[in-house]
Amino acid sequence: MKFAKWKKALMAGLAVVAMAAVLTGCGGGDNTAEKKFLNIGTGGTAGTYYPIGGAMAEVLNKDIPGMNASAQSTGASVANINMLKDGSVDLAIVQNDITYYAVNGTEMFKDKKVESLKGIATLYPETCQAVTLDSSGIKTIADLKGKKVAVGAAGSGVEANARQILEAYGVTYNDIQPQYLSFAEAANALKDGNIDAAFLTAGYPTSAVQDIASQHKVRLLPVDADKADALIAKYPFYTKTVIPAGTYAGFEEEVPAVSVMAMLVANDKVDDSLGYAIAKAIFGNLDRIHAAHSAAKAILKEKALEGMPLPVNAGAEKFFKE
């Protein structure tokens, strides 16, 4: 009798298993359809964007059911906009000025306006730094007239920043001897005395400037408050920044400057509900994001819409206003 009861129970159990298998085969237990795949465009593996993007992918995978996000090394801001446009990435870290140019069809995106981009959040400042050697005697941006000045690589975001800041002081490229050099090239040229000053845009302290400061006393040139206000009025992606005294060895002066913002941009694959989930996951795990890179410590929920140069994903905006 006991054997009969055991057999009956076994058969009932097998029936339940069989029913579950049938339901799974019909899709009742299959979560594959709910998988969300997101590629996050970052920058070079030695830069700032890549580790921060990796931390973002990690928290999205942890907090959003079915999420499969991965950070992809790219050529950074301009490349990321083009990859958002062609759909090879769905989210990307981009400077907010580059985003502004893309959505308005100006600068390097002249006549190539990019539609359907939405902001998720602004992240942290990337400061426009004008660097010279203390021995040059240059004290202000107006003093750059007649000088050899590295303005960034041709067509780069740095070059646009340099041109706009000079413009605020009434200085054009006709007034200087512009040198179209990368960060590394500009640092070497300053050290060798081949240029008088250099513009660069990066979170501070910047390794290229630290390298110069290890061999020569450097000076950072200030952007005066009235000039910063004029810049922000014309180019709304700029924000005011103060570079603390002692940021670079041997230079103990506080320097007012302007910054652009690194920001997170999405294409139209990211709908409003996903935008909300992305913002909630990232800003609900800021300890992990902050640990990814020193620059990421400036990522804060209360500052996430500052310097936003385009419409915000409605879901992300809802999260920030809660």
LOPAGU-45567 format. One record per residue (C-alpha): chain; x, y, z. Coordinates in steps of 0.1 Angstrom, whole numbers, padded with zeros to 4 digits. Example, Ala and Ser with C-alpha at 12.3 -4.5 7.8 and 13.67 -1.06 7.14 Angstrom:
2
NODE  chaine     c1     c2     c3
NODE       A   0123  -0045   0078
NODE       A   0137  -0011   0071
END
This chain:
322
NODE  chaine     c1     c2     c3
NODE       A   0000   0000   0000
NODE       A   0028   0023   0009
NODE       A   0045   0015  -0024
NODE       A   0013   0024  -0043
NODE       A   0011   0058  -0025
NODE       A   0047   0065  -0033
NODE       A   0042   0055  -0069
NODE       A   0011   0078  -0071
NODE       A   0031   0107  -0057
NODE       A   0060   0101  -0081
NODE       A   0036   0101  -0110
NODE       A   0020   0134  -0099
NODE       A   0054   0150  -0095
NODE       A   0064   0139  -0130
NODE       A   0032   0154  -0143
NODE       A   0040   0188  -0128
NODE       A   0075   0186  -0143
NODE       A   0061   0178  -0177
NODE       A   0035   0206  -0175
NODE       A   0063   0230  -0166
NODE       A   0083   0218  -0196
NODE       A   0053   0224  -0219
NODE       A   0048   0259  -0205
NODE       A   0085   0267  -0210
NODE       A   0084   0254  -0245
NODE       A   0054   0278  -0252
NODE       A   0073   0307  -0238
NODE       A   0057   0307  -0203
NODE       A   0091   0304  -0185
NODE       A   0114   0318  -0211
NODE       A   0130   0352  -0203
NODE       A   0151   0354  -0234
NODE       A   0125   0377  -0251
NODE       A   0129   0401  -0222
NODE       A   0167   0404  -0226
NODE       A   0179   0440  -0232
NODE       A   0212   0444  -0250
NODE       A   0230   0477  -0247
NODE       A   0264   0487  -0260
NODE       A   0279   0517  -0242
NODE       A   0304   0538  -0262
NODE       A   0333   0551  -0241
NODE       A   0368   0561  -0252
NODE       A   0403   0547  -0252
NODE       A   0412   0521  -0226
NODE       A   0438   0544  -0210
NODE       A   0413   0573  -0207
NODE       A   0385   0583  -0183
NODE       A   0354   0572  -0202
NODE       A   0363   0535  -0205
NODE       A   0364   0526  -0167
NODE       A   0334   0548  -0160
NODE       A   0314   0531  -0188
NODE       A   0325   0497  -0175
NODE       A   0312   0506  -0140
NODE       A   0279   0518  -0156
NODE       A   0275   0485  -0175
NODE       A   0281   0466  -0143
NODE       A   0254   0484  -0123
NODE       A   0229   0482  -0152
NODE       A   0234   0445  -0154
NODE       A   0230   0442  -0116
NODE       A   0199   0464  -0112
NODE       A   0179   0460  -0145
NODE       A   0162   0426  -0150
NODE       A   0173   0410  -0182
NODE       A   0199   0436  -0189
NODE       A   0231   0427  -0208
NODE       A   0251   0459  -0211
NODE       A   0288   0461  -0222
NODE       A   0313   0490  -0224
NODE       A   0330   0493  -0257
NODE       A   0363   0511  -0263
NODE       A   0360   0538  -0290
NODE       A   0375   0569  -0304
NODE       A   0355   0590  -0278
NODE       A   0331   0619  -0283
NODE       A   0329   0625  -0321
NODE       A   0332   0588  -0328
NODE       A   0305   0580  -0302
NODE       A   0280   0604  -0318
NODE       A   0285   0587  -0351
NODE       A   0281   0553  -0335
NODE       A   0249   0564  -0318
NODE       A   0236   0576  -0351
NODE       A   0244   0543  -0369
NODE       A   0231   0522  -0340
NODE       A   0264   0504  -0332
NODE       A   0261   0518  -0297
NODE       A   0229   0526  -0278
NODE       A   0244   0547  -0250
NODE       A   0276   0567  -0250
NODE       A   0297   0591  -0229
NODE       A   0303   0623  -0249
NODE       A   0313   0658  -0242
NODE       A   0283   0680  -0240
NODE       A   0297   0706  -0265
NODE       A   0302   0678  -0291
NODE       A   0266   0667  -0285
NODE       A   0254   0703  -0289
NODE       A   0273   0706  -0323
NODE       A   0257   0672  -0334
NODE       A   0221   0681  -0326
NODE       A   0225   0716  -0341
NODE       A   0246   0706  -0371
NODE       A   0275   0729  -0364
NODE       A   0313   0727  -0361
NODE       A   0325   0692  -0371
NODE       A   0288   0683  -0377
NODE       A   0281   0712  -0400
NODE       A   0254   0700  -0425
NODE       A   0254   0666  -0407
NODE       A   0229   0672  -0380
NODE       A   0222   0641  -0359
NODE       A   0185   0635  -0350
NODE       A   0169   0613  -0323
NODE       A   0195   0618  -0295
NODE       A   0184   0623  -0260
NODE       A   0203   0632  -0228
NODE       A   0203   0608  -0199
NODE       A   0225   0629  -0175
NODE       A   0255   0652  -0174
NODE       A   0283   0636  -0154
NODE       A   0314   0656  -0145
NODE       A   0334   0686  -0158
NODE       A   0361   0684  -0184
NODE       A   0380   0717  -0179
NODE       A   0393   0739  -0206
NODE       A   0429   0746  -0195
NODE       A   0452   0772  -0211
NODE       A   0487   0763  -0200
NODE       A   0520   0782  -0204
NODE       A   0554   0781  -0187
NODE       A   0558   0806  -0159
NODE       A   0590   0818  -0176
NODE       A   0570   0830  -0207
NODE       A   0557   0860  -0188
NODE       A   0522   0853  -0202
NODE       A   0496   0861  -0176
NODE       A   0463   0864  -0194
NODE       A   0446   0850  -0225
NODE       A   0447   0884  -0241
NODE       A   0486   0881  -0238
NODE       A   0485   0853  -0263
NODE       A   0484   0878  -0293
NODE       A   0514   0872  -0315
NODE       A   0523   0839  -0297
NODE       A   0525   0803  -0309
NODE       A   0495   0786  -0294
NODE       A   0486   0749  -0295
NODE       A   0448   0749  -0301
NODE       A   0442   0711  -0303
NODE       A   0440   0688  -0333
NODE       A   0422   0702  -0363
NODE       A   0385   0696  -0361
NODE       A   0386   0685  -0325
NODE       A   0364   0696  -0296
NODE       A   0395   0711  -0280
NODE       A   0401   0733  -0311
NODE       A   0365   0745  -0309
NODE       A   0369   0753  -0272
NODE       A   0402   0772  -0278
NODE       A   0387   0793  -0306
NODE       A   0356   0802  -0286
NODE       A   0376   0812  -0255
NODE       A   0400   0833  -0275
NODE       A   0370   0849  -0292
NODE       A   0356   0859  -0258
NODE       A   0388   0880  -0254
NODE       A   0386   0895  -0289
NODE       A   0414   0873  -0301
NODE       A   0412   0854  -0334
NODE       A   0435   0829  -0352
NODE       A   0447   0859  -0372
NODE       A   0461   0873  -0340
NODE       A   0481   0842  -0330
NODE       A   0502   0815  -0347
NODE       A   0478   0785  -0342
NODE       A   0495   0751  -0339
NODE       A   0471   0721  -0344
NODE       A   0486   0697  -0319
NODE       A   0473   0669  -0297
NODE       A   0477   0669  -0259
NODE       A   0509   0649  -0260
NODE       A   0524   0669  -0289
NODE       A   0515   0702  -0272
NODE       A   0531   0690  -0239
NODE       A   0564   0681  -0257
NODE       A   0563   0714  -0277
NODE       A   0559   0735  -0245
NODE       A   0587   0716  -0228
NODE       A   0610   0721  -0258
NODE       A   0601   0758  -0261
NODE       A   0586   0754  -0295
NODE       A   0553   0769  -0285
NODE       A   0543   0796  -0260
NODE       A   0510   0781  -0247
NODE       A   0486   0753  -0252
NODE       A   0448   0747  -0248
NODE       A   0435   0713  -0236
NODE       A   0402   0701  -0224
NODE       A   0403   0673  -0197
NODE       A   0395   0666  -0161
NODE       A   0422   0680  -0138
NODE       A   0448   0672  -0128
NODE       A   0457   0662  -0164
NODE       A   0486   0639  -0169
NODE       A   0500   0659  -0198
NODE       A   0502   0691  -0177
NODE       A   0516   0671  -0147
NODE       A   0543   0659  -0171
NODE       A   0552   0695  -0180
NODE       A   0551   0706  -0143
NODE       A   0575   0679  -0133
NODE       A   0602   0697  -0154
NODE       A   0591   0733  -0156
NODE       A   0571   0757  -0135
NODE       A   0537   0761  -0152
NODE       A   0510   0788  -0152
NODE       A   0473   0783  -0160
NODE       A   0456   0813  -0176
NODE       A   0423   0824  -0160
NODE       A   0390   0829  -0178
NODE       A   0376   0861  -0161
NODE       A   0340   0860  -0148
NODE       A   0326   0884  -0174
NODE       A   0342   0865  -0202
NODE       A   0328   0832  -0188
NODE       A   0293   0847  -0186
NODE       A   0296   0859  -0222
NODE       A   0307   0824  -0233
NODE       A   0279   0807  -0215
NODE       A   0253   0831  -0230
NODE       A   0265   0822  -0265
NODE       A   0274   0786  -0259
NODE       A   0251   0771  -0232
NODE       A   0272   0739  -0228
NODE       A   0299   0758  -0208
NODE       A   0299   0759  -0170
NODE       A   0321   0779  -0146
NODE       A   0349   0760  -0128
NODE       A   0376   0769  -0103
NODE       A   0408   0749  -0106
NODE       A   0422   0747  -0070
NODE       A   0456   0761  -0060
NODE       A   0482   0733  -0060
NODE       A   0465   0712  -0087
NODE       A   0499   0712  -0105
NODE       A   0532   0711  -0087
NODE       A   0547   0745  -0082
NODE       A   0516   0765  -0091
NODE       A   0498   0776  -0060
NODE       A   0471   0799  -0074
NODE       A   0434   0793  -0077
NODE       A   0423   0797  -0113
NODE       A   0388   0805  -0126
NODE       A   0381   0785  -0158
NODE       A   0353   0771  -0179
NODE       A   0344   0735  -0184
NODE       A   0324   0714  -0207
NODE       A   0307   0684  -0193
NODE       A   0311   0647  -0199
NODE       A   0275   0634  -0204
NODE       A   0256   0602  -0211
NODE       A   0237   0603  -0244
NODE       A   0212   0577  -0257
NODE       A   0197   0570  -0292
NODE       A   0161   0562  -0298
NODE       A   0165   0525  -0289
NODE       A   0164   0537  -0253
NODE       A   0127   0544  -0246
NODE       A   0114   0563  -0216
NODE       A   0109   0534  -0193
NODE       A   0145   0521  -0200
NODE       A   0158   0557  -0196
NODE       A   0142   0558  -0161
NODE       A   0158   0524  -0152
NODE       A   0192   0535  -0165
NODE       A   0192   0567  -0145
NODE       A   0179   0550  -0114
NODE       A   0206   0522  -0116
NODE       A   0235   0546  -0122
NODE       A   0226   0572  -0096
NODE       A   0215   0545  -0071
NODE       A   0249   0530  -0072
NODE       A   0272   0561  -0072
NODE       A   0296   0544  -0048
NODE       A   0305   0520  -0075
NODE       A   0306   0547  -0102
NODE       A   0328   0569  -0081
NODE       A   0352   0541  -0074
NODE       A   0358   0537  -0112
NODE       A   0379   0569  -0117
NODE       A   0388   0600  -0096
NODE       A   0369   0622  -0121
NODE       A   0337   0602  -0115
NODE       A   0335   0615  -0079
NODE       A   0319   0647  -0094
NODE       A   0289   0627  -0107
NODE       A   0260   0637  -0085
NODE       A   0222   0634  -0089
NODE       A   0216   0670  -0080
NODE       A   0240   0681  -0108
NODE       A   0228   0657  -0134
NODE       A   0209   0682  -0156
NODE       A   0235   0710  -0154
NODE       A   0250   0719  -0188
NODE       A   0224   0697  -0206
NODE       A   0226   0707  -0243
NODE       A   0196   0687  -0257
NODE       A   0162   0673  -0247
NODE       A   0164   0648  -0219
NODE       A   0149   0613  -0221
NODE       A   0115   0617  -0204
NODE       A   0121   0587  -0181
NODE       A   0155   0599  -0170
NODE       A   0140   0634  -0164
NODE       A   0112   0619  -0143
NODE       A   0138   0601  -0121
NODE       A   0158   0633  -0115
NODE       A   0127   0653  -0105
NODE       A   0115   0627  -0080
END
